[in-house]
């Protein structure tokens, strides 16, 4: 039973006591159950039960039938008592007829009620309205009491006055109900609203979820101030102050709205009765309550609201708080009710719009690219469809100074989110590291080489900088490495003219020596995983003219031509070992613009053919487990034949338009525009080997920190020292490595 029903029951008991008291004090027969008690037993009690408990607000046809039948049964005992033909008999007949008519019509209305969904006829509706009016307890039982007073009490004026006065008080004046309503109104009266609590009136709605509040006092409302916003068109809402956007008749404060939590429902009592003007009132929420309210918890991380032009791929948001916001920052928005989707800021622009009349509001709008939702189990981002609603809040990700895990190639700054790389796919689908001098390209390539070796992939570095020999010293056996280097140097020395120009010089002997060493290096029983050569250190000759008087002109091979010999030999030996789905050998092209230059950037005519040979090896090498890691600071000067085969790209700081345009095809123009302002050791990474399906801007690992995390579980593979070997003459099988023989032999 509700509290309203309980109050009606209590009032019923009080009224019954009053009626019994009137019967006992003013009626001559007292509490005897005779004709003079009819008004009490049959009339007033039925009236009270009908109007106070059963149907206090309206009377359906079924209750009309009940009331009419009860009244009819109550008055029938008077029929034998009243002489026929007298005026009293006519009064009694009128009452009996009225009650019988209401009973009969109510019964017919119930019997012939149309089925649900069928429109009732006009006659049925008229009958229903009649029985609802005449069958109400106030009509039926008032008529019964008046008839009873006329028939049995009209000779005693005191009894008539007592009964009619009691009837008027209970039915018309209703003093107890009025008293209850007065007490309830007093108890529920709202305390006076302090002027300083009133923030202002609502000047405009920016649906959904934003209102503009026109302040009534020239005071500053700080961002995050909670308030209750009351509007006569809907329920009260929780408001959170955002920022000021202009002024007209007062300062215009923008307020983010959300459903009012049940825990704050009591604060709505501070508001006055809803008027035509919507109003905002500041409230003070205790810290323990604020911790339970989501809208007040995240206000410290709020950095903006979703703006127009947001798409399924890009988020445009108006910046409210730019503290800590920069290119590469991670932000969070909700798509739907629960999906927390992470975006990365890639651009920003200033904008201006008219707020009220000629008032303009200038603000910064940031652009962020969707990354996805973080899957903690898979340790990767999963894509999410659709887009957030306009005006939805946008949050900065909470800073967590958690060190990235050992298998992360980089991480989003101040977050636990890292990006992982599959070393095998880095090789089989080729990888490029692009950026200007001094931004950390070589350190990144060194880390990738360590990861490849840890997975059992052998690496051949062609390095013009002589850095790899030192930085990867833990993976090299110096005596063995020097012996192999001396063997190649010896094979490239000298050279004599030959009638066949292709056989002149020392190039053929050098090729055979390279193929021989490549077979040894890729042998299953060889425990060496890294070889480092500087192509510029070999003095290999080739014949550039025909024989004349027993002599011919010889010249030295360029670094590109030496690189082509290594690349071609790698393809030839990998083909000998057969097809594989996993990486077998990675060729590292350090300073690739010098080793595999673009056709219009070559230093000598032979470099064009050499670059084509290297490109052919990379193009055909995938199904044999051969791939490359290409590092360059001059994107425009590297052969696009190889660069276009690089499915994984690390784009670091770069300034040239050619490089930006090329990278824009891979990572998008938004990330390409960020490249000139990237800090050192930062990169945009994208490709098949990355754990993120979209381009992301990350902070790369520091080399020392990476090795401290990575090497305990992946110590450097230490080759076993071997005795020095004599340089053997190439056997007949090596002749298959001649130009034109590999890889078609």
HURASUL-V127623 format. One line per field, one symbol per residue. ss: DSSP state (H for helix, E for strand, C for the rest). phi: phi as a letter, one per 30 degrees, with the letter a starting at -180 (. if undefined). burial: I if it has 24 or more other ideal C-beta (glycine too) atoms within 12 Angstrom, else O. A space follows every 10 residues. Layout:
ss: ???
phi: ???
burial: ???
//
This chain:
ss: CCHHHHHHHH HHHHHHHHHH HHHHHHCCCC CCCCHHHHHH HHHHHHHHHH HHHHCCCCCC HHHHHHHHHH HHHHHHCCCC CCCCCCHHHH HHHHHHHHHH HHHHHHHHHH HCCCCCCCCC CHHHHHHHHH HHHHCCHHHH HHHHHHHHHH HHCCCCHHHH HHHHHHHHHH HHHCHHHHHH HHHHHHHCCC CCCCHHHEEE EEEEEECCCE EEEEECCCCC CCCCCEEEEE ECCEEEEEEE EEEEEEECCC EEEEEEEEEC CHHHHHHHHH CCCCCCCCEE EECCCCHHHH CCCHHHHHHH HEEEEECCCC CCCEEEEEEC CCCCCCCCCE EEEEECCCEE EEEEEEEEEE EEEECCCCCE EEEEEEEEEE EEEEECCCCE EECCCCCCCC CCEEEECCCC CCCCCCCEEE ECCCCCCEEE ECHHHHHHCC EEEECCCCCC HHHHHHHHHH HHHHCCCEEE EECCCCCHHH HCHHHCCHHH HHHHHHHHHH HHCCCECCCC HHHCECHHHH HHHHHHHHHH HHCCCCCCCE EEECHHHCCC EEECCCCECC ECCEEECCHH HHHHHHHHHH HHHHHHHCCC CCCCEEEEEE CHHHHCECHH HCCCCHHHHH HHHHHHHHHH HHHHCEEEEE EECCHHHECH HHHCCCCEEE ECCCCCHHHH HHHHHHHCHH HHHHHHHCCC CEEEEEECCE CCCCCEEEEE CCHHHHHHHH CCCCCCCCCC CCCCCCCCCC CHHHHHHCCC CCCCC
phi: .ddddddddd dddddddddd ddddcccddi cddcddcedd ddcdddeddd dccdbdcabd eddddddddd ddddcddddd ddddiceddd dddddddddd dddddedddd dcdddejcdd dddddddddd dddddddddd dddddddddd dbbddcedde dddddddddd dcdhdddddd dddddddcdd dddddddddl cddaccdcib bccddcbdbc cddjddaccc bddaddbdcb dcacbkabda dccdbdcaed dddcdddddd ddedcdcdbb bdbcceeddd dccddcdddd cdclbdcdid bdcbccbddc bcdicaejdc bbbccidbdc ccbbdbaaac bbbdcbhcdc bcaccccbcd ckcdcdddha ccdbdibddd iddbcddddb dcddddccda adeibdcbcc bceddeddci bbcblddicj dddddddddd ddddcicdbc ccbdcidded dcddcccedd dddddddddd dddijbdbed edcdicdddd dddddddddd dcddcccccb bbbceddccc cbdcbddbhi bbdcbddddd ddeddddddd dddddedjda ccdcbccccd hddccbddec bddbdddddd dddddddddc dedcicabcc bacbedcced dddddddcbc ccebbddddd dddedccjdd ddddedcddd icaccakddd dcdcebcbcd dddddddddd decbdedcdd ebddcddcdd ddddddddei cccdd
burial: OOOOOOOIOO IIOIIIOIIO OIIOOIIOOO OOOOIIIIII IIIIIIIIII IIIIIIOOIO IIIIIIIIII IIOIIOOIOO OIOOOOOIOO IIOOIIOIII IIIIIIOOIO OOOOOOOOOO OOOOOOIIOI IIOIIIIIII IIIIIIIIII IIIOOOOOII OIIIOIIOOI IOOOOIIOOO OOOOOOOOOO OOIOOOIIII IIIIOIOOII IIIIIIOOOO IOIIIIIIII IOOOOIIIII IIIIIIOOOI IIIIIIIIOI IOOIOOIIOI IOOOOOOIII IIIOIOOOOI OOIOIIOIIO IIIIIIIOOI OOIIIIIIII IIOOIIIIII IIIIIOOOOI IIIIIIIIOO OOOOIOOOOO IOIIIIIIII IIIIOOOOOI IOOIOOIIOO IIIIIIIOOO OOOIOIIIII IIIOIOIIII IIIIIIIIII IIIIIIOOII IIIIIIIIII IIIIIOIIII IIIIIOIIIO IIOIIIIOOI IOIIIOIIIO IIOOIOIIOO OOIIIIIIII IIIIIIIIII IIOOOIOIII IIIIIIOIII IIIOOOOOOO OIOIOIIIII IIIIIIIIII IIIIIIIOOO OIIIIIIIII IIIIIIIIOO IIOOOIIIII IIIIIIIIII IIOIIIIIII IIIIIIIIII IIIOIIIIII IIIIIIOIII OIIIOIIIOI IIIIIOIIOO IIIIIIIIII IIIIIIIIII IOIOOIIOII OOOIOOIOIO OOOOOOOOOI OOOIOIIIIO OIIOO
//
